[in-house]
């Protein structure tokens, strides 16, 4: 069993910007044996829309944690792998995994968002516990990571640093 709580992997990504990876392909987001870690009844939004009731199920599958977001009839799947450490989303219709462009956690709204506001989920209890128990996130509101086209992290930031243009 994996000793790292799945959502902590998002913060690992933000704190470990030197890590890189290659993209793994899988035939289906539902393939393989799964160990359910938790199910959360909360609210999610898609493409910046209004928050809707949703169910998030986190499952361990080998070296990856899958987050299955059920929002009405829509299902969105995010996969976080350990080795290599990276985040991907299942592209329905194309039937393959695509690297995320970015992920962010905003503590003041208890929200984790993927690819800007393409998919956002509210997880108040756990985000508060992460902020309290992780010195790197104490007194912070925003943690973001950005991925290059190869899936490697090419930037991570906190708060006002996320708006800095370093051209």
DSSP file (Angstrom, degrees, kcal/mol; ACC not computed):
  #  RESIDUE AA STRUCTURE BP1 BP2  ACC     N-H-->O    O-->H-N    N-H-->O    O-->H-N    TCO  KAPPA ALPHA  PHI   PSI    X-CA   Y-CA   Z-CA
    1    1 A X              0   0    0      0, 0.0     2,-0.3     0, 0.0     0, 0.0   0.000 360.0 360.0 360.0 141.6    0.0    0.0    0.0
    2    2 A X        -     0   0    0      1,-0.1     4,-0.1    60,-0.1    58,-0.0  -0.557 360.0-155.7 -75.5 131.4    1.3    3.5   -0.8
    3    3 A X        +     0   0    0     -2,-0.3     2,-0.5     2,-0.1    -1,-0.1   0.588  69.7  85.4 -86.2 -10.1    2.2    5.5    2.3
    4    4 A X  S    S-     0   0    0      2,-0.0     2,-0.1     1,-0.0    -2,-0.1  -0.803  84.5-120.5 -95.3 127.9    1.7    8.9    0.6
    5    5 A X    >>  -     0   0    0     -2,-0.5     3,-1.1     1,-0.1     4,-0.6  -0.444  26.9-121.6 -63.5 137.5   -1.8   10.3    0.6
    6    6 A X  T >4 S+     0   0    0      1,-0.3     3,-1.3     2,-0.2     4,-0.4   0.834 108.3  52.6 -55.1 -41.2   -2.9   10.9   -3.0
    7    7 A X  T >> S+     0   0    0      1,-0.3     3,-1.2     2,-0.2     4,-0.8   0.797  96.9  68.5 -70.0 -25.0   -3.6   14.6   -2.8
    8    8 A X  H <> S+     0   0    0     -3,-1.1     4,-2.2     1,-0.3    -1,-0.3   0.775  85.9  71.3 -61.7 -23.5   -0.1   15.2   -1.3
    9    9 A X  H <X S+     0   0    0     -3,-1.3     4,-2.2    -4,-0.6    -1,-0.3   0.852  90.6  58.0 -62.1 -33.6    1.3   14.2   -4.7
   10   10 A X  H <> S+     0   0    0     -3,-1.2     4,-1.7    -4,-0.4    -1,-0.2   0.931 109.4  44.3 -59.5 -44.1    0.0   17.5   -6.1
   11   11 A X  H  X S+     0   0    0     -4,-0.8     4,-2.0     1,-0.2    -2,-0.2   0.825 107.8  58.1 -72.7 -30.8    2.1   19.4   -3.5
   12   12 A X  H  X S+     0   0    0     -4,-2.2     4,-1.6     2,-0.2    -1,-0.2   0.915 105.3  51.9 -59.9 -42.1    5.0   17.1   -4.1
   13   13 A X  H  < S+     0   0    0     -4,-2.2     3,-0.2     1,-0.2    -2,-0.2   0.916 110.4  47.4 -61.0 -43.0    4.8   18.3   -7.7
   14   14 A X  H  < S+     0   0    0     -4,-1.7     3,-0.3     1,-0.2    -1,-0.2   0.843 118.0  41.7 -67.2 -32.4    4.9   21.9   -6.7
   15   15 A X  H  < S+     0   0    0     -4,-2.0    -1,-0.2     1,-0.2    -2,-0.2   0.594 112.7  53.3 -91.9 -12.0    7.8   21.4   -4.3
   16   16 A X    ><  +     0   0    0     -4,-1.6     3,-2.1    -3,-0.2    -1,-0.2  -0.446  59.0 156.1-121.7  58.5    9.9   19.1   -6.6
   17   17 A X  T 3   +     0   0    0     -3,-0.3    -1,-0.1     1,-0.3    -4,-0.1   0.593  66.0  68.2 -66.6  -9.4   10.2   21.1   -9.7
   18   18 A X  T 3  S+     0   0    0     -3,-0.1    -1,-0.3     2,-0.0     2,-0.2   0.609  77.8 102.4 -84.0  -9.7   13.3   19.3  -10.8
   19   19 A X    <   -     0   0    0     -3,-2.1   134,-1.0    -6,-0.2     2,-0.2  -0.473  49.6-179.7 -76.5 144.8   11.5   16.0  -11.4
   20   20 A X        +     0   0    0    132,-0.2    65,-0.4    -2,-0.2     2,-0.3  -0.786   3.1 176.9-133.3 177.8   10.7   15.0  -14.9
   21   21 A X        -     0   0    0     -2,-0.2     2,-0.3   129,-0.2   131,-0.1  -0.989  26.1-113.3-168.8 172.3    9.0   12.1  -16.7
   22   22 A X        -     0   0    0     -2,-0.3     2,-0.4   129,-0.1   129,-0.1  -0.803  43.6 -97.6-114.3 162.7    7.8   10.4  -19.8
   23   23 A X        -     0   0    0     -2,-0.3     2,-0.4   127,-0.1   128,-0.0  -0.672  30.7-151.2 -88.7 129.7    4.2    9.7  -20.7
   24   24 A X        -     0   0    0     -2,-0.4     2,-0.4     2,-0.0    73,-0.1  -0.776   8.9-145.7 -95.4 141.7    2.7    6.3  -20.0
   25   25 A X        -     0   0    0     -2,-0.4     2,-0.3    71,-0.1    71,-0.1  -0.873  16.6-178.1-108.6 140.2   -0.1    5.0  -22.2
   26   26 A X        -     0   0    0     -2,-0.4    71,-0.1     1,-0.1     3,-0.1  -0.986  30.6-131.2-136.2 144.9   -2.9    2.9  -20.9
   27   27 A X  S    S+     0   0    0     -2,-0.3     2,-0.3     1,-0.2    -1,-0.1   0.794  88.8   3.5 -68.9 -28.4   -5.8    1.3  -22.8
   28   28 A X    >   -     0   0    0      1,-0.1     3,-1.2    -3,-0.0    -1,-0.2  -0.989  60.5-128.5-157.1 146.2   -8.4    2.5  -20.4
   29   29 A X  T 3  S+     0   0    0     -2,-0.3    -1,-0.1     1,-0.2    -2,-0.0   0.649 112.6  52.3 -70.4 -11.1   -8.7    4.6  -17.2
   30   30 A X  T 3  S+     0   0    0      4,-0.0    -1,-0.2    -3,-0.0     2,-0.1   0.389  82.9 116.3-104.1   2.5  -10.6    1.7  -15.6
   31   31 A X    <   +     0   0    0     -3,-1.2    -3,-0.0     2,-0.0     2,-0.0  -0.404  58.7  25.3 -73.5 147.8   -8.1   -1.1  -16.4
   32   32 A X  S    S-     0   0    0     -2,-0.1     2,-0.2     2,-0.1    29,-0.0   0.009  96.9 -48.8  93.3 164.7   -6.3   -3.0  -13.6
   33   33 A X        -     0   0    0      1,-0.0     2,-0.4     2,-0.0    29,-0.2  -0.525  56.8-158.2 -73.3 136.4   -6.9   -3.8  -10.0
   34   34 A X        -     0   0    0     -2,-0.2     2,-0.6    27,-0.1    27,-0.2  -0.949  16.7-157.4-124.0 139.2   -7.9   -0.8   -7.9
   35   35 A X  E     -A   60   0A   0     25,-2.4    25,-2.9    -2,-0.4     2,-0.4  -0.963  26.3-134.3-109.4 112.7   -7.8   -0.2   -4.1
   36   36 A X  E     -A   59   0A   0     -2,-0.6    23,-0.3    23,-0.2     3,-0.1  -0.535  23.7-178.6 -71.0 123.3  -10.3    2.5   -3.2
   37   37 A X  E     -     0   0A   0     21,-3.1     2,-0.3    -2,-0.4    -1,-0.2   0.857  61.6 -31.4 -89.2 -42.6   -8.7    5.0   -0.9
   38   38 A X  E     -A   58   0A   0     20,-1.2    20,-2.5     2,-0.0     2,-0.4  -0.975  45.2-136.6-167.4 162.8  -11.7    7.2   -0.3
   39   39 A X  E     -A   57   0A   0     -2,-0.3     2,-0.5    18,-0.2    18,-0.2  -1.000  22.0-163.8-128.0 133.0  -14.9    8.6   -1.8
   40   40 A X  E     -A   56   0A   0     16,-3.0    16,-2.7    -2,-0.4     2,-0.7  -0.971  12.9-152.4-123.2 125.1  -15.8   12.3   -1.4
   41   41 A X  E     +A   55   0A   0     -2,-0.5    14,-0.2    14,-0.2     2,-0.2  -0.875  50.7 117.6 -91.9 117.3  -19.2   13.9   -1.9
   42   42 A X  E     -A   54   0A   0     12,-2.6    12,-2.5    -2,-0.7     2,-0.4  -0.596  62.2 -72.5-152.3-152.1  -18.4   17.5   -2.9
   43   43 A X  E     -A   53   0A   0     79,-0.3    79,-2.2    10,-0.3     2,-0.3  -0.971  38.0-178.5-126.7 144.0  -18.8   20.0   -5.7
   44   44 A X  E     -AB  52 121A   0      8,-2.7     8,-3.3    -2,-0.4     2,-0.3  -0.936   9.9-155.0-134.5 156.7  -16.9   20.1   -9.0
   45   45 A X  E     - B   0 120A   0     75,-2.1    75,-2.4    -2,-0.3     2,-0.4  -0.981   6.0-148.4-133.4 150.9  -17.0   22.5  -11.9
   46   46 A X  E >  S- B   0 119A   0     -2,-0.3     3,-1.8     4,-0.3    73,-0.2  -0.970  77.5  -9.9-120.0 130.4  -16.1   21.9  -15.6
   47   47 A X  T 3  S-     0   0    0     71,-2.1    71,-0.3    -2,-0.4    -1,-0.2   0.845 128.0 -55.1  52.8  41.0  -14.6   24.6  -17.8
   48   48 A X  T 3  S+     0   0    0     69,-2.0    -1,-0.3     1,-0.2     3,-0.1   0.556 101.9 142.3  75.1   8.2  -15.2   27.4  -15.2
   49   49 A X    <   -     0   0    0     -3,-1.8    -1,-0.2    68,-0.2     3,-0.1  -0.040  61.7 -64.1 -72.2 179.9  -18.9   26.6  -15.0
   50   50 A X        -     0   0    0      1,-0.1    -4,-0.3    -5,-0.1    -1,-0.2  -0.357  62.3 -97.7 -64.2 143.1  -21.0   26.7  -11.9
   51   51 A X        -     0   0    0     -6,-0.1     2,-0.3    -3,-0.1    -6,-0.2  -0.420  46.0-170.4 -63.7 135.7  -20.1   24.1   -9.2
   52   52 A X  E     -A   44   0A   0     -8,-3.3    -8,-2.7    -2,-0.1   -10,-0.1  -0.900  33.4 -87.6-124.4 153.5  -22.3   21.0   -9.3
   53   53 A X  E     +A   43   0A   0     -2,-0.3    19,-0.4   -10,-0.2     2,-0.3  -0.353  58.3 167.6 -57.5 139.2  -22.6   18.1   -6.9
   54   54 A X  E     -A   42   0A   0    -12,-2.5   -12,-2.6    17,-0.2     2,-0.5  -0.974  33.8-131.5-150.0 163.9  -20.0   15.4   -7.7
   55   55 A X  E     -AC  41  70A   0     15,-2.0    15,-2.9    -2,-0.3     2,-0.5  -0.985  17.5-163.0-118.8 128.1  -18.5   12.3   -6.3
   56   56 A X  E     -AC  40  69A   0    -16,-2.7   -16,-3.0    -2,-0.5     2,-0.5  -0.957   4.7-170.6-112.2 124.1  -14.7   11.9   -6.3
   57   57 A X  E     -AC  39  68A   0     11,-2.2    11,-2.8    -2,-0.5     2,-0.5  -0.967   7.0-157.3-114.2 125.3  -13.3    8.4   -5.9
   58   58 A X  E     -AC  38  67A   0    -20,-2.5   -21,-3.1    -2,-0.5   -20,-1.2  -0.886  16.0-179.2-102.6 130.3   -9.6    8.1   -5.3
   59   59 A X  E     -AC  36  66A   0      7,-2.5     7,-3.0    -2,-0.5     2,-0.4  -0.990  24.5-136.6-132.7 136.6   -8.1    4.7   -6.2
   60   60 A X  E     +AC  35  65A   0    -25,-2.9   -25,-2.4    -2,-0.4     2,-0.3  -0.787  25.2 174.1 -85.7 132.7   -4.6    3.2   -6.0
   61   61 A X  E >   - C   0  64A   0      3,-3.2     3,-1.5    -2,-0.4     2,-0.3  -0.810  59.6 -63.9-140.3  96.4   -3.6    1.2   -9.1
   62   62 A X  T 3  S-     0   0    0     -2,-0.3    -1,-0.1     1,-0.3   -60,-0.1  -0.456 120.0  -9.7  63.8-123.5    0.0    0.1   -9.1
   63   63 A X  T 3  S+     0   0    0     -2,-0.3    19,-3.0    -3,-0.1    20,-0.4   0.181 127.0  74.2 -93.0  18.8    2.3    3.2   -9.2
   64   64 A X  E <   -CD  61  81A   0     -3,-1.5    -3,-3.2    17,-0.2     2,-0.5  -0.933  63.8-145.8-131.9 153.5   -0.6    5.6   -9.9
   65   65 A X  E     -CD  60  80A   0     15,-2.7    15,-2.6    -2,-0.3     2,-0.4  -0.982  19.7-154.6-114.3 129.7   -3.6    7.1   -8.1
   66   66 A X  E     -CD  59  79A   0     -7,-3.0    -7,-2.5    -2,-0.5     2,-0.6  -0.875   3.9-158.2-105.1 134.7   -6.7    7.7  -10.1
   67   67 A X  E     -CD  58  78A   0     11,-3.0    11,-2.0    -2,-0.4     2,-0.7  -0.950   9.1-163.6-112.3 109.2   -9.2   10.4   -9.3
   68   68 A X  E     -CD  57  77A   0    -11,-2.8   -11,-2.2    -2,-0.6     2,-0.7  -0.851   3.1-164.7 -98.1 113.1  -12.6    9.6  -10.8
   69   69 A X  E     -CD  56  76A   0      7,-3.3     7,-2.4    -2,-0.7     2,-0.7  -0.882   2.3-168.1-103.2 112.0  -14.8   12.7  -10.9
   70   70 A X  E     +CD  55  75A   0    -15,-2.9   -15,-2.0    -2,-0.7     2,-0.6  -0.899  11.1 172.3-104.0 111.3  -18.5   11.9  -11.5
   71   71 A X  E >   - D   0  74A   0      3,-3.1     3,-2.3    -2,-0.7     2,-0.2  -0.908  65.6 -59.8-121.0  98.4  -20.4   15.1  -12.2
   72   72 A X  T 3  S-     0   0    0     -2,-0.6   -20,-0.0   -19,-0.4   -18,-0.0  -0.480 119.7 -19.1  60.0-126.3  -23.9   14.1  -13.3
   73   73 A X  T 3  S+     0   0    0     -2,-0.2     2,-0.4    -3,-0.1    -1,-0.3   0.473 121.7  96.1 -88.0  -2.7  -23.5   12.0  -16.4
   74   74 A X  E <   -D   71   0A   0     -3,-2.3    -3,-3.1     2,-0.0     2,-0.5  -0.727  54.4-166.7 -94.6 135.9  -19.9   13.3  -17.0
   75   75 A X  E     -D   70   0A   0     -2,-0.4     2,-0.4    -5,-0.2    -5,-0.2  -0.987   4.2-175.5-122.8 127.6  -16.9   11.4  -15.8
   76   76 A X  E     -D   69   0A   0     -7,-2.4    -7,-3.3    -2,-0.5     2,-0.5  -0.967   8.2-159.4-119.8 136.9  -13.4   13.0  -15.7
   77   77 A X  E     -D   68   0A   0     -2,-0.4    13,-2.2    13,-0.4     2,-0.4  -0.973   7.9-173.7-124.3 127.0  -10.3   11.0  -14.7
   78   78 A X  E     -DE  67  89A   0    -11,-2.0   -11,-3.0    -2,-0.5     2,-0.4  -0.951   9.8-160.5-113.5 136.3   -7.0   12.5  -13.5
   79   79 A X  E     -DE  66  88A   0      9,-3.0     9,-2.6    -2,-0.4     2,-0.5  -0.971   6.6-168.5-120.9 131.6   -4.1   10.1  -13.0
   80   80 A X  E     -DE  65  87A   0    -15,-2.6   -15,-2.7    -2,-0.4     2,-0.3  -0.979  12.8-159.6-117.5 120.3   -1.0   10.9  -10.8
   81   81 A X  E   > -DE  64  86A   0      5,-2.2     5,-1.1    -2,-0.5   -17,-0.2  -0.717  14.2-154.1-100.2 151.2    1.9    8.5  -11.2
   82   82 A X  T   5S+     0   0    0    -19,-3.0     2,-0.5    -2,-0.3     3,-0.3   0.899  80.3  57.8 -84.4 -48.2    4.7    8.0   -8.7
   83   83 A X  T   5S+     0   0    0      1,-0.5    -1,-0.3   -20,-0.4     2,-0.1  -0.901 124.2  17.0-132.7 101.2    7.5    6.8  -11.0
   84   84 A X  T   5S-     0   0    0     -2,-0.5     2,-0.6   -64,-0.2    -1,-0.5   0.572 103.7-131.8 -78.2 153.4    7.8    9.0  -13.0
   85   85 A X  T   5 +     0   0    0    -65,-0.4     2,-0.3    -3,-0.3    -3,-0.2  -0.617  54.0 124.2 -75.8 114.1    6.0   11.6  -11.0
   86   86 A X  E   < -E   81   0A   0     -5,-1.1    -5,-2.2    -2,-0.6     2,-0.4  -0.976  51.7-122.7-163.0 167.3    3.5   13.3  -13.3
   87   87 A X  E     +E   80   0A   0     -2,-0.3    13,-2.1    64,-0.3     2,-0.3  -0.980  29.8 169.1-124.6 132.8   -0.2   14.2  -13.9
   88   88 A X  E     -EF  79  99A   0     -9,-2.6    -9,-3.0    -2,-0.4     2,-0.4  -0.910  21.2-141.0-135.6 162.9   -2.3   13.2  -16.9
   89   89 A X  E     -EF  78  98A   0      9,-2.6     9,-2.6    -2,-0.3     2,-0.5  -0.958  24.0-115.7-125.6 148.0   -6.0   13.2  -17.8
   90   90 A X  E     - F   0  97A   0    -13,-2.2     2,-0.9    -2,-0.4   -13,-0.4  -0.694  24.0-146.8 -81.4 127.1   -8.0   10.6  -19.7
   91   91 A X  E >>> - F   0  96A   0      5,-2.8     4,-1.9    -2,-0.5     5,-0.8  -0.835  13.2-146.9 -99.1 101.6   -9.2   12.0  -23.0
   92   92 A X  T 345S+     0   0    0     -2,-0.9   -16,-0.0     1,-0.2     0, 0.0  -0.434  83.7  25.7 -66.7 138.8  -12.6   10.4  -23.7
   93   93 A X  T 345S+     0   0    0     -2,-0.1    -1,-0.2     1,-0.1    -2,-0.0  -0.185 122.9  53.9  97.7 -40.3  -13.2    9.8  -27.4
   94   94 A X  T <45S-     0   0    0     -3,-0.8    -2,-0.2     2,-0.2     3,-0.1   0.659  96.4-145.2 -93.8 -21.3   -9.5    9.7  -28.2
   95   95 A X  T  <5 +     0   0    0     -4,-1.9     2,-0.3     1,-0.2    -3,-0.2   0.921  57.5 100.4  57.5  52.3   -9.0    6.9  -25.5
   96   96 A X  E   <S-F   91   0A   0     -5,-0.8    -5,-2.8   -71,-0.1     2,-0.4  -0.972  74.0 -98.2-154.5 167.6   -5.5    8.0  -24.4
   97   97 A X  E     -F   90   0A   0     -2,-0.3     2,-0.4    -7,-0.2    -7,-0.2  -0.727  32.6-164.7 -92.0 137.7   -3.8    9.9  -21.6
   98   98 A X  E     -F   89   0A   0     -9,-2.6    -9,-2.6    -2,-0.4     2,-0.0  -0.974  24.6-112.5-123.1 135.8   -2.7   13.5  -22.1
   99   99 A X  E     -F   88   0A   0     -2,-0.4   -11,-0.2   -11,-0.2     2,-0.1  -0.365  35.0-116.5 -62.5 141.8   -0.3   15.4  -19.9
  100  100 A X        -     0   0    0    -13,-2.1   -13,-0.1     1,-0.1     3,-0.1  -0.484   8.8-144.9 -73.8 151.6   -1.8   18.2  -17.9
  101  101 A X  S    S-     0   0    0      1,-0.3    46,-2.8    -2,-0.1     2,-0.3   0.780  75.8 -23.3 -82.8 -31.4   -0.7   21.8  -18.7
  102  102 A X  E     -G  146   0A   0     44,-0.3    13,-3.2    51,-0.0    -1,-0.3  -0.988  50.3-152.4-170.5 165.1   -1.0   22.7  -15.1
  103  103 A X  E     -GH 145 114A   0     42,-1.9    42,-2.5    -2,-0.3     2,-0.3  -0.985  16.0-175.7-146.0 149.5   -2.5   22.1  -11.7
  104  104 A X  E     -GH 144 113A   0      9,-2.5     9,-2.8    -2,-0.3     2,-0.4  -0.997  15.7-155.2-148.2 149.1   -3.2   24.5   -8.8
  105  105 A X  E     -GH 143 112A   0     38,-2.6    38,-2.2    -2,-0.3     2,-0.6  -0.997   7.3-166.2-124.3 128.4   -4.5   24.4   -5.2
  106  106 A X  E >>> -GH 142 111A   0      5,-3.0     5,-2.0    -2,-0.4     3,-0.6  -0.952   2.7-166.0-115.4 112.3   -6.1   27.5   -3.7
  107  107 A X  G >45S+     0   0    0     34,-2.9     3,-0.6    -2,-0.6    -1,-0.1   0.841  83.1  61.4 -68.1 -35.1   -6.5   27.1    0.1
  108  108 A X  G 345S+     0   0    0     33,-0.4    -1,-0.2     1,-0.2    34,-0.1   0.772 117.1  31.4 -66.5 -24.2   -8.9   30.0    0.6
  109  109 A X  G <45S-     0   0    0     -3,-0.6    -1,-0.2    32,-0.2    -2,-0.2   0.358 104.0-126.8-110.9   3.1  -11.5   28.3   -1.6
  110  110 A X  T <<5 +     0   0    0     -3,-0.6    13,-2.8    -4,-0.5     2,-0.4   0.851  63.1 143.5  56.8  37.0  -10.5   24.7   -0.7
  111  111 A X  E   < -HI 106 122A   0     -5,-2.0    -5,-3.0    11,-0.2     2,-0.5  -0.890  42.3-165.8-120.1 137.9  -10.2   24.1   -4.5
  112  112 A X  E     -HI 105 121A   0      9,-2.6     9,-2.5    -2,-0.4     2,-0.3  -0.987  19.4-171.4-114.1 128.5   -7.9   22.0   -6.7
  113  113 A X  E     -HI 104 120A   0     -9,-2.8    -9,-2.5    -2,-0.5     2,-0.4  -0.926  11.5-152.5-124.1 148.2   -8.0   22.8  -10.4
  114  114 A X  E  >>S+HI 103 119A   0      5,-2.6     5,-1.3    -2,-0.3     4,-0.7  -0.949  76.0   1.1-120.0 138.2   -6.5   21.1  -13.4
  115  115 A X  T >45S-     0   0    0    -13,-3.2     3,-1.6    -2,-0.4     2,-0.6   0.966 127.1 -59.7  50.0  63.4   -5.6   22.8  -16.7
  116  116 A X  T 345S-     0   0    0      1,-0.2   -12,-0.1    -3,-0.2     3,-0.1  -0.602 115.0 -24.9  70.3-115.6   -6.7   26.2  -15.5
  117  117 A X  T 345S+     0   0    0     -2,-0.6   -69,-2.0    -4,-0.1     3,-0.3   0.057 102.5 115.6-117.0  23.2  -10.4   25.9  -14.6
  118  118 A X  T <<5S+     0   0    0     -3,-1.6   -71,-2.1    -4,-0.7     2,-0.3   0.896  93.9   6.6 -58.4 -40.7  -11.1   22.9  -17.0
  119  119 A X  E   <S+BI  46 114A   0     -5,-1.3    -5,-2.6   -73,-0.2     2,-0.4  -0.946  74.5 176.3-145.5 122.3  -11.8   20.7  -13.9
  120  120 A X  E     -BI  45 113A   0    -75,-2.4   -75,-2.1    -2,-0.3     2,-0.4  -0.965   5.4-171.2-126.6 144.4  -12.0   22.0  -10.3
  121  121 A X  E     -BI  44 112A   0     -9,-2.5    -9,-2.6    -2,-0.4     2,-0.5  -0.996  18.9-133.5-136.6 140.9  -12.9   20.1   -7.2
  122  122 A X  E     + I   0 111A   0    -79,-2.2   -79,-0.3    -2,-0.4   -11,-0.2  -0.818  29.9 162.8 -94.9 127.8  -13.6   21.3   -3.7
  123  123 A X     >  +     0   0    0    -13,-2.8     4,-2.0    -2,-0.5     5,-0.2  -0.595   4.9 167.3-142.1  76.2  -11.9   19.3   -0.9
  124  124 A X  H  >  +     0   0    0      1,-0.2     4,-2.1     2,-0.2     5,-0.2   0.912  69.4  48.5 -64.9 -48.6  -11.9   21.5    2.3
  125  125 A X  H  > S+     0   0    0      1,-0.2     4,-1.8     2,-0.2    -1,-0.2   0.924 115.7  41.8 -62.6 -45.7  -10.9   19.1    5.0
  126  126 A X  H  > S+     0   0    0      2,-0.2     4,-2.5     1,-0.2    -1,-0.2   0.913 112.6  52.2 -72.9 -40.2   -7.9   17.6    3.3
  127  127 A X  H  X S+     0   0    0     -4,-2.0     4,-2.4     1,-0.2    -1,-0.2   0.898 110.1  50.5 -62.3 -38.1   -6.5   20.9    1.9
  128  128 A X  H  X S+     0   0    0     -4,-2.1     4,-2.2    -5,-0.2    -1,-0.2   0.916 110.4  48.9 -64.1 -41.4   -6.7   22.5    5.4
  129  129 A X  H  X S+     0   0    0     -4,-1.8     4,-2.5    -5,-0.2    -2,-0.2   0.884 110.9  50.8 -67.3 -36.1   -4.9   19.5    6.9
  130  130 A X  H  X S+     0   0    0     -4,-2.5     4,-1.5     2,-0.2     7,-0.2   0.938 111.0  48.6 -63.1 -46.1   -2.2   19.8    4.2
  131  131 A X  H  < S+     0   0    0     -4,-2.4    -2,-0.2     1,-0.2    -1,-0.2   0.888 115.8  43.3 -63.2 -39.2   -1.7   23.5    4.8
  132  132 A X  H  < S+     0   0    0     -4,-2.2    -1,-0.2     1,-0.2    -2,-0.2   0.895 119.7  41.2 -71.9 -40.8   -1.5   23.0    8.5
  133  133 A X  H  < S+     0   0    0     -4,-2.5     2,-0.6    -5,-0.2    -2,-0.2   0.518 104.3  70.2 -90.2  -5.9    0.8   19.9    8.4
  134  134 A X    >X  -     0   0    0     -4,-1.5     3,-1.8     1,-0.1     4,-0.8  -0.935  63.4-158.4-118.6 111.4    3.2   21.1    5.6
  135  135 A X  T 34 S+     0   0    0     -2,-0.6     3,-0.5     1,-0.3    -1,-0.1   0.801  91.1  62.9 -58.3 -30.5    5.5   23.9    6.4
  136  136 A X  T 34 S+     0   0    0      1,-0.2    -1,-0.3     3,-0.0    -5,-0.1   0.731 109.6  39.3 -67.9 -21.6    6.0   24.8    2.7
  137  137 A X  T X4 S+     0   0    0     -3,-1.8     3,-1.6    -7,-0.2    -1,-0.2   0.479  85.0 117.6-108.0  -3.9    2.3   25.6    2.4
  138  138 A X  T 3< S+     0   0    0     -4,-0.8     3,-0.1    -3,-0.5    -6,-0.1  -0.408  87.2  10.1 -64.9 140.5    1.7   27.4    5.7
  139  139 A X  T 3  S+     0   0    0      1,-0.2     2,-0.3    -2,-0.1    -1,-0.3   0.726 107.3 116.5  60.3  24.9    0.7   31.0    5.3
  140  140 A X    <   -     0   0    0     -3,-1.6    -1,-0.2     1,-0.1     3,-0.1  -0.866  43.5-174.7-115.9 153.8    0.2   30.4    1.5
  141  141 A X        +     0   0    0     -2,-0.3   -34,-2.9     1,-0.3     2,-0.4   0.698  69.9  39.1-113.3 -35.9   -3.0   30.6   -0.5
  142  142 A X  E     +G  106   0A   0    -36,-0.2    17,-2.0   -35,-0.1     2,-0.4  -0.963  52.1 179.4-126.6 132.5   -2.0   29.4   -4.0
  143  143 A X  E     +GJ 105 158A   0    -38,-2.2   -38,-2.6    -2,-0.4     2,-0.3  -0.999  16.6 176.8-127.2 127.5    0.3   26.6   -5.1
  144  144 A X  E     -GJ 104 157A   0     13,-2.3    13,-2.2    -2,-0.4     2,-0.4  -0.959  16.0-168.5-132.4 149.0    0.7   26.0   -8.9
  145  145 A X  E     -GJ 103 156A   0    -42,-2.5   -42,-1.9    -2,-0.3     2,-0.4  -0.987   8.3-157.9-130.4 146.9    2.7   23.8  -11.1
  146  146 A X  E     -GJ 102 155A   0      9,-2.9     8,-2.4    -2,-0.4     9,-1.3  -0.979   8.0-152.4-123.9 137.6    3.1   24.1  -14.9
  147  147 A X  E     - J   0 153A   0    -46,-2.8     6,-0.2    -2,-0.4     5,-0.1  -0.864  10.7-132.0-110.8 142.3    4.0   21.2  -17.2
  148  148 A X    >   -     0   0    0      4,-3.2     3,-2.0    -2,-0.4    -1,-0.0  -0.247  40.9 -91.5 -77.7 176.2    5.8   21.4  -20.5
  149  149 A X  T 3  S+     0   0    0      1,-0.3   -50,-0.2     2,-0.1    -1,-0.1   0.723 127.5  58.7 -64.7 -20.4    4.6   19.5  -23.6
  150  150 A X  T 3  S-     0   0    0      2,-0.1    -1,-0.3  -128,-0.0  -129,-0.2   0.403 119.8-108.7 -88.1   2.8    6.9   16.6  -22.6
  151  151 A X  S <  S+     0   0    0     -3,-2.0   -64,-0.3     1,-0.3     2,-0.2   0.359  77.3 131.1  88.4  -5.8    5.1   16.3  -19.3
  152  152 A X        -     0   0    0   -131,-0.1    -4,-3.2  -132,-0.1     2,-0.3  -0.541  66.8-106.9 -80.5 146.7    8.0   17.6  -17.2
  153  153 A X  E     +J  147   0A   0   -134,-1.0    -6,-0.3    -6,-0.2     3,-0.1  -0.576  40.2 171.4 -69.2 127.4    7.5   20.3  -14.6
  154  154 A X  E     +     0   0A   0     -8,-2.4     2,-0.3     1,-0.3    -7,-0.2   0.434  63.6  14.7-118.2  -1.6    8.9   23.5  -16.0
  155  155 A X  E     +J  146   0A   0     -9,-1.3    -9,-2.9     2,-0.0    -1,-0.3  -0.925  53.0 179.8-165.1 144.8    7.6   25.9  -13.3
  156  156 A X  E     +J  145   0A   0     -2,-0.3     2,-0.3   -11,-0.2   -11,-0.2  -0.982  16.7 169.2-141.4 152.0    6.1   25.9   -9.9
  157  157 A X  E     -J  144   0A   0    -13,-2.2   -13,-2.3    -2,-0.3     2,-0.4  -0.967  25.0-135.9-156.1 167.4    5.1   28.9   -7.8
  158  158 A X  E >   -J  143   0A   0     -2,-0.3     3,-1.8   -15,-0.2     4,-0.4  -0.979  60.4 -46.2-127.9 143.5    3.3   30.2   -4.7
  159  159 A X  G >  S+     0   0    0    -17,-2.0     3,-2.0    -2,-0.4     4,-0.2   0.052 126.7   7.0  44.4-127.3    0.9   33.1   -4.3
  160  160 A X  G >  S+     0   0    0      1,-0.3     3,-1.8     2,-0.2    -1,-0.3   0.747 120.6  72.1 -61.1 -25.1    2.0   36.4   -6.0
  161  161 A X  G X  S+     0   0    0     -3,-1.8     3,-1.0     1,-0.3    -1,-0.3   0.727  84.2  69.0 -62.7 -20.7    4.9   34.6   -7.6
  162  162 A X  G <  S+     0   0    0     -3,-2.0    -1,-0.3    -4,-0.4    -2,-0.2   0.647  98.0  50.8 -73.5 -14.1    2.5   32.9   -9.9
  163  163 A X  G <  S+     0   0    0     -3,-1.8     2,-0.3    -4,-0.2    -1,-0.2   0.416  82.6 115.4-100.5   0.5    1.8   36.2  -11.7
  164  164 A X    <   -     0   0    0     -3,-1.0     2,-0.7    -4,-0.3    -3,-0.0  -0.545  54.2-152.2 -76.5 131.9    5.4   37.0  -12.3
  165  165 A X        -     0   0    0     -2,-0.3    -2,-0.1     1,-0.1    -1,-0.0  -0.920  12.1-175.9-103.8 112.8    6.5   37.2  -16.0
  166  166 A X              0   0    0     -2,-0.7    -1,-0.1     1,-0.2    -2,-0.0   0.003 360.0 360.0-100.9  28.6   10.2   36.3  -16.2
  167  167 A X              0   0    0      0, 0.0    -1,-0.2     0, 0.0    -2,-0.0   0.501 360.0 360.0 -64.0 360.0   10.7   36.9  -20.0
